[in-house]
Amino acid sequence: MTSLNDLALKFKFPKILIPNAITAAAIFAGFVAILQIMQGNHLTAAWCILIACFLDLWDGRVARLINATSDFGIQFDSLADVVNYGAAPALLFYTLYFESWGLFGLLISFLPLCCAAIRLARFNVQAGDDAPRKTYFEGLPTTMAACLLSAFVILMHDVAPTLNVSPTAALLMIMLAFLMVSTVQYEKGNWLSPRYIFKTHRIFTGTVIVVTLIAFPKVAFFMWGMLYVLFGLVRSMFVTLKKLQ
């Protein structure tokens, strides 16, 4: 079976182009999402953001797989994340839920964009340190925050299309924004990653996750995303309380 390394040698292009092409594809998905928001197609925009989230799971993994990691790739990925998981979800929620709220709605919508930029800047600074590689994320990953926000839009469009869910949307957005810049630890074995799904003692859990995402995507994306967010938050509170004892 031809590997990515073999393909790069065969067609004589730098290996670094492969993960960066995936990042560029994610940016394109985020760009399409913004265009769809401007045209009032909020559901399509939410799915485009989810596609961007899926692509984001792969660029770094592919780079490590073919030994094509670079400082450029780190910066490129972070700039993509600000657009895809900061600007696009912020604009989506503003036009869908907060446009009639005036300045207050504008400030709430700005929160995930600002916090995503802060978190990514912090991540890049830490990535440049000589400290050993962490086995966890410090703060909620921007990808997971955007995934959950998009999943909320998809779920509400399906189960409560006529209800005013703006207050609930505001609470969700505020919670996720502050979790992004928090020190709450989230595991790197993301529930959508092959490493998580096919790890020996997680095969059953991974199978359930994949099956539910395929069979009931409108509900499952939000359900698993919320479980991921709450699990990290509860575990962090538990560890803090234990240290205080």
N, C-alpha and C positions, 0 to 999 in steps of 0.2 A: 504494500500500500504506500503510495507516494506521500511523503511528509511535506509540511510547509517549508522546511529547510531545503528539500529536494526541488520543490517548485521554484523557490527563490534562485537556486543555482541554475536551473534549467532555463529560466527566462531572463537571467542575468539582471535582476533588480535587487536593490538592498533589502535585507530582511526587515529593516526598520519600517519600511513602507507598509508592511502587512498590518501590524497593530494600529498604525496611524490611519490606515484606510478604514479600519473599523471605527475608530474615533470620529473620523470625518463622516462616516455613515450615520453615527449617532447624532452629530451636529445637524445633519440634513433632516433627520427625523424630528429634531427639536425645532428646526426652522419651519418645516411643514406644519408642525403643531401650532406655531405662532400664526402662520397664515390662516389655518383653519379657525383659530380663535377670532381673528379679525373678520372672518366671513360668517361668524356665528355658528360654526359647526363644532360645538364644544365636545360632543361625544367622540367625534373623529380625532380631535386634538388630544383628548385623554388617552386614546389608544396609541397615538403617535408617540406620546411621552413614555408610555409603557414599552414601546418598541425601542426607544432610545435607552431606557433603563436596561433592557435585555442586552443590547449591544455593549453597554458600559461594563457589564459583567465579564465580557470576553476580551476587550482590548489588552488589559493588563495581564490576563492569564495567557493569552497567545504570545505576548511579548516575552514573558518568562519562559514559556514552553520552547520558543525558538531562539532564546538567548538574544533578544533584540530590545532589551530595556534601555532607556536613555533618559537623560535629564529633559531633553526636548519632549519626549513622550509624556513625562509627568506633567510638564507645564501645559502641553496641548490638551491633555485629558482634563486638567483643572479648568481651563478656559471653556472647554466644552460643557463641563458640569455646571458652570455658572449660567450658561444659556439654557441648557436642557432641563436642569433640576432646580434652578433658581428663577430665572426670568419666565420661562414657559408656564410652570405651575402658578406663579404669582399672577400672571396676566389671565390665566384661565379662571382662577377663583375670583379675581376682581370683576371681570366682565360677567361672570355667571352669578355671583352671590353678593358682591359688595359695591357695585357701581352706584347704587342708590344711597349708600351710606355716607357719601361725601368724603371729607378729609379722614374720618375715622376708618372708613373702608379702604382708603388709599394707603394708610399707614399699616393696617393689618396685612394687606396684600404685599407691601414692601418687605415685611419681616422675613419671609423665607428666602427672598433674594439676598438681603443683607446678611443674614445668618449663614447662608450657603457660601457666600464669598469669604466671610470670616473663617468658617470651618476649613475651607479649601486652602486658604492662606496659611492657617495653622498647620494643616497636614503637610503642605509643601516645605515649611520650615523644619518640621520634625523629620521629614524624609531626607533632608539634607544633613541632619545631624549624624554623628558617628555612633550614636546609641544603637544597640542591637534592635533588630526588627521586631516590632510588637506583634503579639499574637491576637490582638483585638483592635477594634476601632475605638478611638476616644471621641465620643459624641456620635449621634445617629448619622450614618452615611447619607449624603445628599441624595444618592440614588434611591435609597429606601424611602426617604421622605417624599420624594417626587412620585415614587411608585404608589405609595399609600394615598397621596392626594388625588392622583389620577384614578385610582381604584374607587375612591369615595365618589367621584363624579359619575363613574360608570354605574356604581351600585345605586346611587340615588336616582339616576335617570331610569333605572329599571324598576325599582321597588317604590319610589315615592316621587314620581315626575311632577306632581301638582302641589306638593307640600313645600312650605317655606323652610328650608334647612339651612338658611344663612347663619343663624346663631351657632348651630352645630359645626358648620364649616369653619367659622371663625375660631371656635375653641380648638378644633383639630389643627388648624394652621398655626395658631399660637403655640400649642404644645410641641408640634414637630419642629418649629423654628428654634425654640429654646433648647430642645433636645440636641439639635445639630451643634450648638456651641457649648453644650454641657460637657462634663467629664464622665458621663455615663458610658460604661464599657459595653460594646456590642461585638459579638464574635465575628471573626472574618469568614468562618465557614457558612457563607450565605445560603439560605434555604433554596435558592434557585440555582446554585452552582453544582456542577457534576461531582465535585469533590465531596460536597455535603451529601448529595443524594445517594452516591454509590459507596460511601464509606460503610464498612461491614456492619456495624451495629446500628446504622441508620437507613438500611435498605428499605425496611418496612415504612418508616416515616417518610422517606423520600418518595417512595412509590405512591403513598397516599396523597402527598402534596402534588405530584405531577398529575395524577389521575383527576383530582379535584380541580386543578387549574385548567385542565383540558375540558372536563365535563361541565363545570360550573364556573367559568372564568369571571362572570360579573359579580359573583359573591366571593369566590375563593381568593382572588387577588387581595381584596380588602381584608378578609378574615386572616389570612396568613401574615399579611403585612402588619396588621394590628397586633397579632400575637408576638411577632418579632420585636416590635417597639415596646410592648408592655413587659415582655420577658426580660429584656435588658434593663428596663427601668426598675422592675421589682427586684431583680437580682442585685442591682447596684444599691438599692435601699437596704436590702437584707445584709449585704457585706458591710455597709456603713454602720448599721445598728450593731453588728457583731463586733466591730472594732471599738465601739463606744462602751461595750460591756467590760 
